[in-house]
Amino acid sequence: MSTPSQGTSSSTCDKGDIEVTAFPKLANERRIRGVIYRDVYWKSVDTVKDVEEVEKVIAEVYA
């Protein structure tokens, strides 16, 4: 992703949620891309409980 020093105005990055403000603008300008990964395990880890759940999955996969 571009940083302000690479040409993205700071107002794009300073106001609101990045998913609502900066990402759509950068996508419309074709300055940001996404990647699709197939056959992978992905889980957001926001809490200690999430970490514990992921640790269990990893232990099962790599046991």
Buried (B, 14 or more C-beta within 10 A) or exposed (E): EBEEEEEBEEEBBEEEEEEEBBBEBBEEEEEBEEEEEEEEEEEEEEEEEEEEEBEEEEEEEEE
